[in-house]
Amino acid sequence: MSDPAALAALLVDAAAKRAGIEALTTAVGPFDAETAYQVQDAVVADRVARGAGIVGAKLGLTAVAKQRQMNVDEPLYGWLTGDMAVDVGQPLRCDRFIQPRCEPEIAFVLGADLAGPHVTASAVLAATEAVCPAVDVLDSRFAGYSFTLPDVIADNASGAGFVVGGQATDPAGLDLRLTGIVFEKNGELVATAAGAAVLGHPAASVAWLVRSLARRGRGLTAGQVVLSGALTEAVPVAPGDVIVARFDRLGTVEVACR
């Protein structure tokens, strides 16, 4: 079975039942990245049909080490919908997910549209209204996070939720490559990193996204939020956990899990 709508239905059903399934490439046979993005489109279209509009995008596999691990040479992307947003100070309801994980990211809030095959990091910064601290909430629909690259693309880059911190900072004058991050879980240090962990510069990650979307005749629009990629490894979360991501000059995001 390689029909994108049929493959998407399996993922939608898994999310609705909150039960992980076998990777699609194992269960139904291999398919390529282009087919995977068609499946992703159908998964996102289902959320939109239920009243959740597209509010932004997210990137994955932006770290070279992760690309090597997955035997790929470029990142992947997915879409953020309104129902994924968790407001600052609101709890993350773990019972909404199958196997939630959290990771820290720098979010870009666009002040202008971005589209075209030649967009650069400098163009991204010029179009950015603000950068914010953020936490990306992952939830693979595949049991045990066991998947291939086409699987995770189809699964909307494991997108499940996101929290954007209340502090919005003008990127002018900031060198986001040097923005430090301290990531904690339940008061214990998980990891430290800097913005350069994301394709050398978080804006370069967003520029790659725009160029990739251009190949499919798409782009980003003013007001959308873009999660530029994980700065550290994701950590599993459960009720009672508290995640804190502290960003140099950008502020702090705290997520309490219930």
C-alpha positions as a Markdown table, in Angstrom:
| # | Residue | x | y | z |
|---|---|---|---|---|
| 1 | Met | 0.0 | 0.0 | 0.0 |
| 2 | Ser | 1.5 | 3.4 | -1.1 |
| 3 | Asp | -1.6 | 5.5 | -1.2 |
| 4 | Pro | -0.7 | 8.6 | 0.9 |
| 5 | Ala | -4.3 | 9.0 | 2.2 |
| 6 | Ala | -4.4 | 5.4 | 3.4 |
| 7 | Leu | -1.0 | 5.7 | 5.1 |
| 8 | Ala | -2.1 | 8.9 | 6.7 |
| 9 | Ala | -5.2 | 7.3 | 8.0 |
| 10 | Leu | -3.1 | 4.8 | 9.9 |
| 11 | Leu | -1.2 | 7.6 | 11.6 |
| 12 | Val | -4.4 | 9.6 | 12.4 |
| 13 | Asp | -5.9 | 6.5 | 13.9 |
| 14 | Ala | -2.9 | 5.8 | 16.1 |
| 15 | Ala | -2.9 | 9.3 | 17.4 |
| 16 | Ala | -6.7 | 9.1 | 18.1 |
| 17 | Lys | -6.3 | 5.8 | 20.0 |
| 18 | Arg | -3.0 | 6.9 | 21.7 |
| 19 | Ala | -1.4 | 3.6 | 20.7 |
| 20 | Gly | 1.9 | 3.3 | 18.9 |
| 21 | Ile | 2.0 | 1.3 | 15.7 |
| 22 | Glu | 4.7 | -0.4 | 13.6 |
| 23 | Ala | 6.7 | 1.8 | 11.3 |
| 24 | Leu | 4.9 | 2.2 | 8.0 |
| 25 | Thr | 7.9 | 1.2 | 6.0 |
| 26 | Thr | 8.0 | -2.1 | 7.9 |
| 27 | Ala | 4.2 | -2.7 | 7.9 |
| 28 | Val | 3.4 | -1.8 | 4.3 |
| 29 | Gly | 6.8 | -1.6 | 2.5 |
| 30 | Pro | 9.3 | 1.1 | 1.7 |
| 31 | Phe | 8.5 | 4.5 | 0.1 |
| 32 | Asp | 10.5 | 7.6 | -0.7 |
| 33 | Ala | 10.7 | 11.0 | 0.9 |
| 34 | Glu | 8.4 | 12.6 | -1.6 |
| 35 | Thr | 5.7 | 10.1 | -0.9 |
| 36 | Ala | 6.3 | 10.7 | 2.8 |
| 37 | Tyr | 5.7 | 14.4 | 2.5 |
| 38 | Gln | 2.4 | 13.6 | 0.6 |
| 39 | Val | 1.4 | 11.4 | 3.6 |
| 40 | Gln | 2.4 | 14.3 | 5.9 |
| 41 | Asp | 0.2 | 16.6 | 3.9 |
| 42 | Ala | -2.8 | 14.3 | 4.4 |
| 43 | Val | -2.1 | 14.0 | 8.2 |
| 44 | Val | -2.0 | 17.8 | 8.5 |
| 45 | Ala | -5.1 | 18.2 | 6.3 |
| 46 | Asp | -7.0 | 16.0 | 8.8 |
| 47 | Arg | -6.1 | 18.3 | 11.7 |
| 48 | Val | -7.1 | 21.3 | 9.6 |
| 49 | Ala | -10.4 | 19.7 | 8.7 |
| 50 | Arg | -11.0 | 19.4 | 12.4 |
| 51 | Gly | -10.6 | 23.1 | 12.9 |
| 52 | Ala | -6.9 | 23.4 | 13.7 |
| 53 | Gly | -5.3 | 25.9 | 11.3 |
| 54 | Ile | -1.6 | 25.8 | 10.3 |
| 55 | Val | 0.3 | 28.3 | 12.5 |
| 56 | Gly | 3.9 | 27.5 | 11.7 |
| 57 | Ala | 6.5 | 24.9 | 10.9 |
| 58 | Lys | 9.2 | 22.9 | 12.7 |
| 59 | Leu | 12.5 | 21.4 | 11.6 |
| 60 | Gly | 14.1 | 18.0 | 12.5 |
| 61 | Leu | 17.4 | 16.4 | 12.0 |
| 62 | Thr | 19.2 | 19.7 | 12.0 |
| 63 | Ala | 22.2 | 18.4 | 13.9 |
| 64 | Val | 25.0 | 16.8 | 11.8 |
| 65 | Ala | 25.4 | 14.0 | 14.3 |
| 66 | Lys | 21.7 | 13.1 | 13.9 |
| 67 | Gln | 21.9 | 13.2 | 10.1 |
| 68 | Arg | 24.8 | 10.8 | 10.2 |
| 69 | Gln | 22.8 | 8.5 | 12.6 |
| 70 | Met | 19.9 | 8.5 | 10.1 |
| 71 | Asn | 22.2 | 8.2 | 7.1 |
| 72 | Val | 20.8 | 11.5 | 5.5 |
| 73 | Asp | 22.5 | 14.7 | 4.5 |
| 74 | Glu | 19.7 | 17.2 | 5.1 |
| 75 | Pro | 17.0 | 18.0 | 7.7 |
| 76 | Leu | 13.3 | 17.4 | 7.5 |
| 77 | Tyr | 10.3 | 19.5 | 8.3 |
| 78 | Gly | 6.7 | 19.3 | 9.6 |
| 79 | Trp | 3.9 | 21.7 | 10.4 |
| 80 | Leu | 2.5 | 23.2 | 13.5 |
| 81 | Thr | -1.3 | 23.6 | 14.0 |
| 82 | Gly | -3.2 | 25.7 | 16.4 |
| 83 | Asp | -4.3 | 22.7 | 18.6 |
| 84 | Met | -0.6 | 21.9 | 19.3 |
| 85 | Ala | 0.0 | 25.2 | 21.1 |
| 86 | Val | 0.5 | 25.0 | 24.9 |
| 87 | Asp | 0.3 | 28.5 | 26.4 |
| 88 | Val | 2.9 | 29.7 | 28.9 |
| 89 | Gly | 2.0 | 28.6 | 32.4 |
| 90 | Gln | -0.4 | 25.9 | 31.2 |
| 91 | Pro | 0.3 | 22.2 | 32.0 |
| 92 | Leu | 1.3 | 19.8 | 29.4 |
| 93 | Arg | -1.3 | 17.0 | 29.5 |
| 94 | Cys | 0.6 | 13.8 | 29.0 |
| 95 | Asp | -2.5 | 11.8 | 28.5 |
| 96 | Arg | -3.0 | 13.5 | 25.2 |
| 97 | Phe | 0.0 | 11.7 | 23.8 |
| 98 | Ile | 1.4 | 8.2 | 23.3 |
| 99 | Gln | 5.1 | 8.7 | 24.4 |
| 100 | Pro | 5.8 | 12.4 | 24.8 |
| 101 | Arg | 9.3 | 13.9 | 24.8 |
| 102 | Cys | 10.5 | 17.5 | 25.0 |
| 103 | Glu | 13.4 | 19.4 | 23.5 |
| 104 | Pro | 14.6 | 23.0 | 23.6 |
| 105 | Glu | 14.5 | 25.2 | 20.4 |
| 106 | Ile | 14.8 | 28.8 | 19.3 |
| 107 | Ala | 11.5 | 29.9 | 17.7 |
| 108 | Phe | 11.3 | 32.5 | 15.0 |
| 109 | Val | 8.2 | 34.6 | 14.7 |
| 110 | Leu | 8.0 | 36.0 | 11.2 |
| 111 | Gly | 7.1 | 39.6 | 10.5 |
| 112 | Ala | 7.1 | 39.1 | 6.7 |
| 113 | Asp | 6.4 | 36.4 | 4.2 |
| 114 | Leu | 9.4 | 34.1 | 3.2 |
| 115 | Ala | 9.4 | 32.2 | 0.0 |
| 116 | Gly | 11.7 | 31.2 | -2.9 |
| 117 | Pro | 14.6 | 28.9 | -3.8 |
| 118 | His | 17.4 | 31.3 | -2.9 |
| 119 | Val | 16.5 | 32.5 | 0.6 |
| 120 | Thr | 19.5 | 32.9 | 2.9 |
| 121 | Ala | 20.0 | 33.1 | 6.7 |
| 122 | Ser | 20.3 | 36.9 | 6.4 |
| 123 | Ala | 17.0 | 37.1 | 4.6 |
| 124 | Val | 15.4 | 35.0 | 7.4 |
| 125 | Leu | 16.8 | 37.4 | 10.0 |
| 126 | Ala | 15.5 | 40.4 | 8.1 |
| 127 | Ala | 12.0 | 38.9 | 7.9 |
| 128 | Thr | 12.0 | 37.9 | 11.6 |
| 129 | Glu | 10.0 | 40.0 | 14.0 |
| 130 | Ala | 11.2 | 38.2 | 17.1 |
| 131 | Val | 13.0 | 35.2 | 18.4 |
| 132 | Cys | 11.7 | 33.4 | 21.4 |
| 133 | Pro | 12.7 | 30.5 | 23.7 |
| 134 | Ala | 10.6 | 27.4 | 23.0 |
| 135 | Val | 10.1 | 23.8 | 23.8 |
| 136 | Asp | 9.1 | 21.3 | 21.1 |
| 137 | Val | 6.8 | 18.5 | 22.3 |
| 138 | Leu | 7.4 | 15.3 | 20.3 |
| 139 | Asp | 5.2 | 12.2 | 20.2 |
| 140 | Ser | 6.0 | 9.6 | 17.6 |
| 141 | Arg | 3.0 | 7.5 | 16.5 |
| 142 | Phe | 5.5 | 4.6 | 16.0 |
| 143 | Ala | 6.0 | 2.4 | 19.0 |
| 144 | Gly | 9.3 | 3.0 | 20.8 |
| 145 | Tyr | 10.3 | 5.8 | 18.4 |
| 146 | Ser | 11.3 | 3.1 | 15.9 |
| 147 | Phe | 11.2 | 4.4 | 12.4 |
| 148 | Thr | 13.1 | 5.3 | 9.2 |
| 149 | Leu | 13.4 | 8.7 | 7.7 |
| 150 | Pro | 10.3 | 8.4 | 5.4 |
| 151 | Asp | 8.3 | 7.3 | 8.4 |
| 152 | Val | 9.1 | 10.3 | 10.6 |
| 153 | Ile | 8.5 | 12.7 | 7.7 |
| 154 | Ala | 5.1 | 11.0 | 7.1 |
| 155 | Asp | 4.4 | 11.4 | 10.9 |
| 156 | Asn | 4.7 | 15.2 | 10.6 |
| 157 | Ala | 8.2 | 15.1 | 12.1 |
| 158 | Ser | 6.8 | 13.6 | 15.3 |
| 159 | Gly | 5.0 | 16.9 | 15.9 |
| 160 | Ala | 2.7 | 17.0 | 18.9 |
| 161 | Gly | 2.9 | 20.3 | 20.8 |
| 162 | Phe | 5.0 | 23.4 | 21.4 |
| 163 | Val | 5.4 | 26.1 | 24.0 |
| 164 | Val | 6.8 | 29.5 | 23.0 |
| 165 | Gly | 8.1 | 31.6 | 25.8 |
| 166 | Gly | 6.6 | 35.0 | 26.6 |
| 167 | Gln | 9.8 | 36.9 | 26.1 |
| 168 | Ala | 10.1 | 38.1 | 22.4 |
| 169 | Thr | 13.5 | 39.4 | 21.4 |
| 170 | Asp | 14.5 | 41.4 | 18.3 |
| 171 | Pro | 17.3 | 39.3 | 16.6 |
| 172 | Ala | 19.1 | 42.4 | 15.5 |
| 173 | Gly | 22.4 | 42.6 | 17.2 |
| 174 | Leu | 22.3 | 39.0 | 18.5 |
| 175 | Asp | 24.6 | 36.3 | 17.3 |
| 176 | Leu | 22.3 | 33.3 | 17.6 |
| 177 | Arg | 25.2 | 30.9 | 17.0 |
| 178 | Leu | 26.5 | 31.8 | 20.4 |
| 179 | Thr | 23.1 | 31.8 | 22.3 |
| 180 | Gly | 23.6 | 29.3 | 25.1 |
| 181 | Ile | 21.0 | 26.9 | 26.4 |
| 182 | Val | 20.8 | 25.0 | 29.7 |
| 183 | Phe | 18.2 | 22.3 | 29.6 |
| 184 | Glu | 16.9 | 20.8 | 32.9 |
| 185 | Lys | 14.5 | 18.1 | 33.9 |
| 186 | Asn | 13.2 | 18.0 | 37.5 |
| 187 | Gly | 16.0 | 20.3 | 38.6 |
| 188 | Glu | 18.8 | 18.2 | 37.1 |
| 189 | Leu | 20.9 | 19.2 | 34.2 |
| 190 | Val | 20.1 | 17.3 | 31.0 |
| 191 | Ala | 22.4 | 19.1 | 28.6 |
| 192 | Thr | 24.0 | 22.4 | 27.5 |
| 193 | Ala | 24.3 | 23.7 | 24.0 |
| 194 | Ala | 24.5 | 26.7 | 21.8 |
| 195 | Gly | 22.6 | 27.9 | 18.7 |
| 196 | Ala | 25.4 | 26.7 | 16.4 |
| 197 | Ala | 24.2 | 23.2 | 17.1 |
| 198 | Val | 21.4 | 23.8 | 14.6 |
| 199 | Leu | 23.0 | 23.8 | 11.1 |
| 200 | Gly | 25.7 | 26.2 | 12.3 |
| 201 | His | 23.1 | 28.9 | 12.8 |
| 202 | Pro | 19.3 | 28.7 | 13.6 |
| 203 | Ala | 18.5 | 31.1 | 10.8 |
| 204 | Ala | 20.3 | 28.9 | 8.3 |
| 205 | Ser | 18.0 | 26.1 | 9.4 |
| 206 | Val | 14.9 | 28.3 | 8.6 |
| 207 | Ala | 16.4 | 29.3 | 5.3 |
| 208 | Trp | 16.8 | 25.6 | 4.4 |
| 209 | Leu | 13.2 | 25.1 | 5.2 |
| 210 | Val | 12.1 | 28.0 | 2.9 |
| 211 | Arg | 14.2 | 26.7 | 0.0 |
| 212 | Ser | 12.8 | 23.2 | 0.5 |
| 213 | Leu | 9.2 | 24.5 | 0.6 |
| 214 | Ala | 9.9 | 26.4 | -2.7 |
| 215 | Arg | 10.5 | 23.1 | -4.4 |
| 216 | Arg | 6.9 | 22.2 | -3.7 |
| 217 | Gly | 5.6 | 25.7 | -4.5 |
| 218 | Arg | 5.1 | 26.7 | -0.9 |
| 219 | Gly | 6.4 | 29.2 | 1.5 |
| 220 | Leu | 6.0 | 30.8 | 5.0 |
| 221 | Thr | 3.8 | 33.7 | 5.9 |
| 222 | Ala | 4.0 | 36.6 | 8.3 |
| 223 | Gly | 2.9 | 35.7 | 11.8 |
| 224 | Gln | 3.9 | 32.1 | 11.6 |
| 225 | Val | 6.2 | 30.5 | 14.1 |
| 226 | Val | 9.1 | 28.4 | 13.1 |
| 227 | Leu | 10.9 | 26.0 | 15.5 |
| 228 | Ser | 14.4 | 26.0 | 14.1 |
| 229 | Gly | 15.5 | 22.6 | 15.4 |
| 230 | Ala | 16.5 | 20.8 | 18.6 |
| 231 | Leu | 19.5 | 22.2 | 20.4 |
| 232 | Thr | 19.8 | 19.0 | 22.6 |
| 233 | Glu | 18.5 | 15.5 | 22.7 |
| 234 | Ala | 14.8 | 15.1 | 23.5 |
| 235 | Val | 13.9 | 13.7 | 27.0 |
| 236 | Pro | 10.8 | 11.6 | 27.8 |
| 237 | Val | 8.3 | 13.2 | 30.1 |
| 238 | Ala | 5.5 | 12.0 | 32.3 |
| 239 | Pro | 3.0 | 13.4 | 34.8 |
| 240 | Gly | 4.9 | 15.2 | 37.6 |
| 241 | Asp | 7.9 | 16.1 | 35.5 |
| 242 | Val | 9.0 | 19.7 | 35.1 |
| 243 | Ile | 11.1 | 20.8 | 32.1 |
| 244 | Val | 13.0 | 24.1 | 32.1 |
| 245 | Ala | 15.0 | 25.5 | 29.2 |
| 246 | Arg | 17.1 | 28.6 | 30.0 |
| 247 | Phe | 18.3 | 30.6 | 27.0 |
| 248 | Asp | 21.0 | 33.2 | 27.2 |
| 249 | Arg | 19.4 | 36.7 | 26.5 |
| 250 | Leu | 16.2 | 35.1 | 25.2 |
| 251 | Gly | 14.6 | 34.0 | 28.5 |
| 252 | Thr | 13.3 | 30.8 | 30.0 |
| 253 | Val | 10.5 | 28.3 | 29.2 |
| 254 | Glu | 9.1 | 26.1 | 32.0 |
| 255 | Val | 6.8 | 23.2 | 31.2 |
| 256 | Ala | 5.0 | 21.4 | 34.0 |
| 257 | Cys | 3.7 | 17.9 | 33.0 |
| 258 | Arg | 0.4 | 16.6 | 34.3 |
